[in-house]
Amino acid sequence: MIERPEAVDKCIAEINDIRHGIRHIGLSNIYNGTYADIKDCDLIIVAAGRNRRPGESRLELAEDNLKTTSQIAAGIKKHYTKGVVLIVTNPVDIITKAMTDLLALPDGVVFSTGCLLDSSRLINVISDFIGLSPDGINAHVIGEHGDGQIALWSKVLISGIPIDEYCQMTGVPFTDKAKATMEQRVRLMGTEIIKGKGRTHYGISTCVCYTADAILDHRPTIVSVSSVLQGEYGISGVALSLPSIIDANGIKRRLTDTLKSDELAALKDIAAMLSSICKTAIH
């Protein structure tokens, strides 16, 4: 699958570094394979493509990474027999739409990590704001994994209590300004990490592992992941994140709930924007 000599050397180095970890943590057979190895896989993870550069938006990656996606889809399609296809490559919403079209698999088999990482970041930002452990916080970010992300404040719960009620009881000033500040922190988090260390590693890795566990261990889980919508909230033909039940077969169901008018309007706006980009970028 990897042909350039320098890429092969790096791949072998990564393989050895992982394999030499403490065996009691877990054992895996790691090797530089070919597309033929995906036959009968339960899960295929696509994380190929160049990284986002400092100051570059995820959408600016689209042209380069769509070319890579087209090549990968051809390799997968030739040997595919079964399995969920999980997209990690940015911009994930555009890549998910392209891969869904190219593979032509049943609805929900192809999806991406979407706003799962953004949701985790929001939970941590809220944790800092209210001074509680993230364990008791339930929050989702929907929409685009990028500037078009939408924090669902109307659904945020603190140990089962709506966040506005919790903050009122505890005297925490939960204002529109506070919400906007937290949203901005989440939105810029990836850019700040890339500026500081060149790329993101650990946050997205834990999201991929969490999703893989749900698929491989047959453990249905609700997460905000991106897939091509099929009429949810009146939106079709564009990949966006919604809270979704995922299991061994992929997305079992996208969950729709009553959204506030501004949340719904924002979701439809970003859907229209991404749809326009996809029509131009995906050939």
C-alpha angles and dihedrals in degrees: 000000000000113000110165110095095229090049091050091051091051091046092052091048091052091048092052093045091054096041092053093062120114106291095218090068091062144306127234135168103236123185143142099264139173134242089267088071092070091073110124093000117155092209133024115190118200112199100146123126138079122296126253112264123227109282093012122122122229089245091059087064092061101093096050097040095045088062090053091046092055091054092047093048090055091053093047094046092053093058105021117128103154144330144093118287111217117194121209099159115111136272079041098183094054093040090049091053091048095047091047090053094044097048096038092206125158118287113283098018091101117051140136140228085257114163096350090106092045090051090052090049091050091051090052093047090050089048090057091046098052097030098238134121114269089237094085097044123096116188138148135202115204137184123042125005089235139036091337095064118130124208108216097220090165089066101041112123130191107202088331095313120113108253095239091054092045092051091047091052093048099039096245110151100237099181134159087255091054091050092048091050092051092046090052092050091053093044094051097038095096092048092050093049092049090049091051102042108008099251143012118261120152104041095053091039091059090048091053092047092048091051093045091052091053091051101040097039093046089238109150109220136177113231136152102253133156126249137147105282121233102203101310108154087357092297124128138166098025130093115238135151122260129160101275138181108237126190140154091303097049124251108010095180140350109227118227123189134169108287127199113259094252092049092051093046091051091049092052092046093054091045090056092047095049092044089056092049092048093052089055100037103038112069 
